[in-house]
Amino acid sequence: IWSRRLDLDPTRNLPLTVVEDPTLDFGGDDAWCSWCLWPAAKVLVRYLATLGDAELVGRSVLELGAGCGAVGMYLSRRGCS
């Protein structure tokens, strides 16, 4: 099992730790994509980090896409549901 700390918003001290277990078999060669922090997610989090808390707290968010869900987890830490 690997764990990786992602400093997505260091100005707010909101790290995210992703735990990866490469021994899991999700049934297919495309399962690796769920382990990735995609570049688009990093860009989106950087943009969202520019927004004030008042703009995000209490908002409902639905994250669509592939990957580890970092954007949704980041927004949860910022007060979204």
C-alpha positions, 0 to 999 in steps of 0.5 A: 500500500502506498500513500501520497500527500498532495498539497493541493491548497498550501495557502489554506493548509489543506493537504489530501492523502491518497492511499493506493493499493496496487494489489487490488484487481478492479477487473480490467486494464483500465483500472489504473485511471482511478489511481491518477491525479489528472492534470485537469484536476490540479488545474481545477483545484488551483482555480477553486483555491482562488475563490473565497470561502463564502463562495463555496461553503454550503454549495452542492457539488457533483464531481464527474470524471475519472481519477481519485476524486481529489476535486470532490475531496478538496471541495468537501474540505472547503465546506461543500457537500 
